[in-house]
Amino acid sequence: MSRLFRAAFFLSAMTLVVGPVRPQERQPEDQAPRTAASSRPAVGEEVHVVGKYKELVDTELLLFDSDLSFLLKKQELLKKILAFKPSRDNLSVRGKAVSSGAGIAIEVEELEAAPSDLEDFTARAERLIQSSEKGRGQELLSLAKLILLHQEKYEDADLLPLAQRVAVASLRAREEILDPADVEGRVALVREMYQLFKNRESAVESLMEFHKRFPEHPRIQEFLLELDCRMYKGKWHTYQDFKRLEGFVEHEGRWVKPWEKDLVMAMEDFGHRNQINVIWRKRTEREYVLLAQKGEVEEGMRPEEVYLALGFPDRVARRLYGQKEFSQWAYADKYYYFHEGVLVRKPEQ
């Protein structure tokens, strides 16, 4: 992270106003706040600080990115601070600079909740999104990066969707000023967003939009392949969608056919239930034949009886499990399992 970017981040996290603060001079909530002077306040000066609550040590309040110490000498302020959460809440603190053993401290007179990071950044984002200035795209990108830094620093999950929304608005705004035929410039914008957020879904969506307008451009195709997409029947798809269109399902990190997944799951379930040595054939042969002639299938039947009831299977697969062989008969998406020549599992009704 560059020094300039770190400086912008810290200034956004903590605002200091030094000097007399009269009610009519206080900044409206919808305006950008004034920033801190580099020098410390002199004894007797009134100070207004907006910053994020870090911790409370006895009666000393500490804010992130501020080396000032704030003294809560009033009992009502000590009670009030309990309503706020460290590393989450922003505070508006007003007081007077006093001399202390460690130098200058601020004796707090007023303590209030300040707009949250989400509220503050949302208001700033809306102003830029609604702006008609040509340079708003770059400003939106800078704001998206700043929001993302806050999200990472304070582990505030609420900020991530906003950062992504602002970044997308930045991409759209910067695309508007590109030449209509500048495909590589558009791909570069998408790559920048992808490197910032690692949001593959959003990058793929944008590239597919560009592909509709520039179907033969190699840079779009190269980036789609880089993002593990595939061309299928004339359209680009994510690898996951491509595999599903090919008839595969995901199971334990592998793409397999549905019948393979069912076979593995059935064998595992069969083994867990310790049913390998169960006596399955509990009817007479005549009874099983009569059931099969009515098209009914019951566990304990032999393959020829299941064939009598259902006809030839669409597919037969065999699998060893625990040194014992099982056969799977597939009828469309229904699967029947045989072990040692006996039906031991059939689809649930």
Secondary structure by P-SEA (a helix, b strand, c coil): ccaaaaaaaaaaabbbbccccccccccccccbbbbbccccccccbbbbbbcccccccccccccccccbbbbcccaaaaaaaccccccccccbbbbbbbbccccccccccbbbbcccaaaaaaaaaaaaaaccccaaaaaaaaaaaaaaaaaaacccccaaaaaaaaaaaaaaaaaaaccccaaaaaaaaaaaaaaaccaaaaaaaaaaaaaaaccccaaaaaaaaaacccccccccccaaaaaaaacccccccccccaaaaaaaaaaaaaaaacccccccccccaaaaaaaaaaccccccccaaaaaaacccccbbbbbbcccbbbbbbbcccbbbbbccccccccccc
